[in-house]
Amino acid sequence: MSEQTFIKGLYLVATPIGNLGDISARAVEVLKAADLIACEDTRVTSKLLSHLGISAKLTPYHEHNAEKVRPQLMERLKNGEMIAQVSDAGTPIVSDPGYRLVQDCIANGIYFTAIPGASAVLTALQLSGLPSHRWLFEGFLPPKTAAKEKELSELANIPATLIFYESPNRLTETLESMKKVLGDRPAAVARELTKKFEQTVRGTFSELSAYYEQNGQPKGEIVIVVAPPLEKQADAADVDALLKKALETMRVKDAAAVVAEQTGVSKKELYQRALELK
């Protein structure tokens, strides 16, 4: 890619979540051109820049120093500098304080844009095999069980696939809390995404707990993807009432199909029941 001239302002640059080959050519050009790179951990970002052959000035910007550093970054942006913000891995603003910097840019009329790329959230969703048309990213749950289960209870009835980050040492406890609060739903545990030992384990919470009990605590960064709430099936009386109504105008086979669509009960089971009612 030929050298470009960039508009001065803030650039939110996605970096690899594992495989260094996933960084985009555009991201490399932005990192080369930036006057300053704001990053979570300068040691982590230095390794990436060294791999890319980039020499740049770095400054730490993370949840612990954000209130102090953000005004300094804004002052440099107001003075016409080009600043790139990166996370240790993946897309900035997802589970880091970058969004407040964006808010300040909006308030002050400062140019900003995003350089898209790798995302652990989207990669795990793709690999989970779970519904992807509606999903909610919740980030890390509280470490203490009571607080964790309270937060899970607030999410229990949301009709969407849920996505969480978790640490390996808390995975087993979190799966048990999820089973207790959310019910024994299908889920997937993805780890080491895009790396050599990438793995996605799929099953119900019970099956996942049994897997890790047998195979031990996993290593690496973890994403848990949880299926939407299981559909509640109508009770027997409701099913019979729906079948009787349908049988007034339909054949047994058709009535079973329609009521199956309404209730989630299997067509085979409804067909047999319809024959009995007939």
Phi, psi and omega per residue, in radians:
M1 nan 2.311 3.136
S2 -1.242 2.723 -3.116
E3 -1.121 2.372 -3.073
Q4 -1.951 2.846 2.970
T5 -1.848 2.142 -3.070
F6 -1.828 2.587 3.004
I7 -1.162 2.396 3.102
K8 -1.223 2.428 -3.113
G9 2.704 -2.770 -3.082
L10 -1.769 2.311 3.106
Y11 -2.112 2.094 3.107
L12 -1.600 1.849 -2.950
V13 -1.867 2.097 3.070
A14 -1.325 2.364 3.112
T15 -2.050 2.881 -3.091
P16 -1.043 2.578 3.058
I17 -1.653 -0.053 3.128
G18 -3.031 -1.284 -3.125
N19 -1.259 2.036 -3.070
L20 -1.132 -0.330 3.113
G21 -1.225 -0.137 -3.102
D22 -1.475 -0.074 3.107
I23 -1.282 2.486 -3.089
S24 -1.476 2.746 3.093
A25 -1.073 -0.641 3.131
R26 -1.146 -0.700 3.112
A27 -1.077 -0.724 3.125
V28 -1.059 -0.762 -3.139
E29 -1.105 -0.697 3.142
V30 -1.155 -0.788 -3.134
L31 -1.102 -0.612 3.089
K32 -1.169 -0.662 -3.026
A33 -1.476 -0.334 -3.023
A34 -1.112 2.471 3.036
D35 -1.301 -0.484 -3.103
L36 -2.682 2.503 3.048
I37 -2.038 2.071 3.082
A38 -1.605 2.182 -3.027
C39 -2.446 2.802 3.128
E40 -1.140 -0.915 -3.083
D41 -2.316 2.008 -3.078
T42 -1.079 -0.516 3.135
R43 -1.170 -0.725 3.138
V44 -1.159 -0.837 -3.113
T45 -1.171 -0.592 3.110
S46 -1.053 -0.665 3.124
K47 -1.126 -0.735 3.121
L48 -1.124 -0.812 -3.118
L49 -1.116 -0.645 3.094
S50 -1.097 -0.734 3.102
H51 -1.068 -0.639 -3.111
L52 -1.498 -0.116 -3.115
G53 1.263 0.586 -3.095
I54 -1.924 2.328 3.041
S55 -1.914 2.099 -3.073
A56 -2.600 2.737 3.080
K57 -1.444 2.268 -3.105
L58 -1.999 2.608 2.997
T59 -2.440 2.390 3.130
P60 -1.255 2.372 3.082
Y61 -2.524 1.869 -3.067
H62 -2.589 -3.125 -3.014
E63 -1.075 -0.443 -3.076
H64 -1.472 -0.395 -3.127
N65 -2.112 0.111 -3.008
A66 -0.995 -0.747 -3.082
E67 -1.112 -0.561 3.135
K68 -1.424 -0.721 -3.005
V69 -1.431 -0.577 -3.052
R70 -0.988 -0.788 3.106
P71 -1.054 -0.586 3.119
Q72 -1.180 -0.718 3.108
L73 -1.141 -0.714 -3.140
M74 -1.121 -0.657 3.136
E75 -1.107 -0.707 3.127
R76 -1.187 -0.671 3.108
L77 -1.136 -0.695 3.111
K78 -1.124 -0.481 3.138
N79 -1.507 0.136 3.016
G80 1.558 0.396 3.114
E81 -1.568 2.835 3.068
M82 -1.859 2.055 -3.111
I83 -2.068 2.299 3.027
A84 -1.798 2.323 3.032
Q85 -1.922 2.296 3.124
V86 -2.286 2.707 2.956
S87 -1.645 2.989 3.039
D88 -1.040 -0.628 3.123
A89 -2.741 2.412 3.056
G90 1.573 -2.715 -3.008
T91 -1.600 2.184 3.116
P92 -1.047 2.742 3.135
I93 1.441 -0.314 3.057
V94 -1.484 1.842 -3.104
S95 1.138 0.625 2.967
D96 -2.592 2.987 -2.994
P97 -1.432 0.231 -3.060
G98 -1.052 -0.494 -3.045
Y99 -1.137 -0.492 3.110
R100 -1.226 -0.572 3.062
L101 -1.152 -0.688 3.078
V102 -1.104 -0.754 3.114
Q103 -1.032 -0.706 3.120
D104 -1.169 -0.637 3.090
C105 -1.116 -0.737 3.113
I106 -1.077 -0.796 -3.102
A107 -1.127 -0.513 -3.079
N108 -1.818 0.116 3.105
G109 1.152 0.545 -3.127
I110 -1.652 2.369 -3.128
Y111 -1.107 2.386 2.993
F112 -2.603 2.705 3.104
T113 -2.683 2.958 3.138
A114 -1.997 2.430 3.042
I115 -1.879 1.709 -2.978
P116 -1.210 2.811 -3.141
G117 3.119 -2.500 -3.016
A118 -1.094 2.550 3.091
S119 -2.587 2.121 3.123
A120 -1.113 -0.617 -3.134
V121 -1.051 -0.921 -3.081
L122 -1.223 -0.645 3.132
T123 -1.113 -0.785 3.127
A124 -1.125 -0.693 3.107
L125 -1.063 -0.758 3.119
Q126 -1.063 -0.708 -3.052
L127 -1.434 -0.261 -3.035
S128 -1.246 -0.526 -3.041
G129 1.347 0.194 -3.125
L130 -1.740 2.846 -3.092
P131 -0.929 2.338 -3.054
S132 -2.081 0.040 -3.092
H133 -1.321 -0.369 3.097
R134 -2.550 2.125 -3.110
W135 -2.589 2.779 -3.110
L136 -2.298 2.190 3.076
F137 -1.672 2.151 -3.081
E138 -1.870 -0.174 -3.124
G139 1.277 -2.544 3.141
F140 -1.479 2.350 3.007
L141 -1.379 2.783 3.079
P142 -1.035 2.548 -3.109
P143 -1.240 -0.540 -3.112
K144 -1.397 2.422 -3.001
T145 -0.999 -0.831 -3.081
A146 -1.056 -0.808 -3.139
A147 -1.178 -0.646 3.123
K148 -1.097 -0.817 -3.096
E149 -1.234 -0.521 3.056
K150 -1.127 -0.775 -3.133
E151 -1.164 -0.693 3.112
L152 -1.108 -0.653 3.140
S153 -1.117 -0.527 3.110
E154 -1.260 -0.369 -3.104
L155 -1.734 -0.166 -2.925
A156 -0.992 -0.644 -3.041
N157 -1.786 0.142 3.105
I158 -1.242 2.140 -3.069
P159 -1.395 1.106 -3.100
A160 -2.678 2.756 3.001
T161 -1.211 2.356 -3.099
L162 -1.845 2.454 -3.111
I163 -2.243 2.296 -3.099
F164 -2.306 2.666 2.881
Y165 -1.669 2.628 3.080
E166 -2.695 2.705 3.088
S167 -1.622 2.639 -3.084
P168 -0.995 -0.675 -3.060
N169 -1.270 -0.227 3.111
R170 -1.895 0.004 -3.014
L171 -1.032 -0.891 -3.072
T172 -1.043 -0.799 3.139
E173 -1.104 -0.702 -3.135
T174 -1.141 -0.726 3.102
L175 -1.070 -0.684 3.108
E176 -1.155 -0.722 3.106
S177 -1.125 -0.695 3.120
M178 -1.106 -0.755 3.120
K179 -1.083 -0.747 -3.114
K180 -1.112 -0.758 -3.024
V181 -1.571 -0.698 -3.028
L182 -1.674 -0.220 -3.012
G183 1.569 2.918 -3.027
D184 -1.404 1.192 -3.070
R185 -1.380 2.804 2.924
P186 -1.158 2.546 3.133
A187 -2.723 3.041 3.088
A188 -2.496 2.452 3.064
V189 -1.988 1.997 -3.127
A190 -1.915 2.388 -3.138
R191 -2.496 2.791 3.104
E192 0.910 0.723 -3.042
L193 -1.040 2.333 -3.121
T194 1.205 0.041 -3.133
K195 -1.692 3.110 -3.074
K196 -1.022 -0.716 -3.066
F197 -1.794 0.553 3.083
E198 -0.927 2.408 -3.132
Q199 -2.622 2.419 3.001
T200 -2.231 2.082 3.116
V201 -1.842 2.232 -3.077
R202 -2.071 2.561 3.107
G203 2.800 -3.101 3.031
T204 -1.275 2.936 3.100
F205 -1.003 -0.692 3.123
S206 -1.079 -0.780 -3.128
E207 -1.170 -0.681 3.119
L208 -1.160 -0.741 3.112
S209 -1.063 -0.743 3.130
A210 -1.122 -0.668 -3.135
Y211 -1.094 -0.821 -3.088
Y212 -1.323 -0.449 3.034
E213 -1.143 -0.661 -3.129
Q214 -1.382 -0.660 -3.020
N215 -1.757 -0.113 3.111
G216 1.530 2.976 -3.111
Q217 -1.123 2.266 -3.135
P218 -1.305 2.897 3.071
K219 -1.941 2.802 3.044
G220 1.653 3.029 3.129
E221 -1.332 2.450 -2.961
I222 -2.141 2.457 2.989
V223 -2.157 2.254 3.082
I224 -1.853 2.220 3.108
V225 -2.009 2.215 -3.017
V226 -2.094 2.332 -3.135
A227 -1.132 2.741 3.057
P228 -1.056 2.937 3.140
P229 -0.955 2.470 3.068
L230 -1.165 2.410 -3.139
E231 -1.148 2.349 3.098
K232 -1.441 2.163 -3.137
Q233 -1.435 2.554 3.115
A234 -1.166 2.648 3.129
D235 -1.306 2.974 -3.007
A236 -1.001 -0.717 -3.113
A237 -1.123 -0.726 3.122
D238 -1.126 -0.727 -3.141
V239 -1.082 -0.813 3.140
D240 -1.052 -0.730 -3.131
A241 -1.103 -0.739 3.127
L242 -1.161 -0.703 3.128
L243 -1.120 -0.789 -3.134
K244 -1.053 -0.726 3.128
K245 -1.121 -0.779 -3.128
A246 -1.160 -0.628 -3.104
L247 -1.201 -0.269 3.113
E248 -1.150 -0.500 -3.068
T249 -2.210 -0.051 -3.044
M250 -2.237 2.808 2.985
R251 -1.249 2.828 -3.101
V252 -0.977 -0.824 -3.100
K253 -1.051 -0.781 -3.114
D254 -1.212 -0.693 3.119
A255 -1.084 -0.733 3.116
A256 -1.083 -0.705 -3.129
A257 -1.150 -0.752 -3.122
V258 -1.144 -0.790 -3.114
V259 -1.219 -0.557 3.067
A260 -1.070 -0.712 3.125
E261 -1.128 -0.606 -3.090
Q262 -1.362 -0.560 -2.954
T263 -1.990 -0.383 -3.054
G264 1.513 -0.045 3.074
V265 -1.310 2.553 -3.067
S266 -1.121 2.534 3.137
K267 -1.077 -0.668 -3.122
K268 -1.076 -0.803 3.135
E269 -1.115 -0.730 -3.133
L270 -1.214 -0.592 3.113
Y271 -1.085 -0.779 3.132
Q272 -1.128 -0.721 3.135
R273 -1.167 -0.667 3.113
A274 -1.095 -0.674 3.099
L275 -1.092 -0.719 3.138
E276 -1.129 -0.736 -3.136
L277 -1.207 -0.559 -3.115
K278 -1.136 nan nan
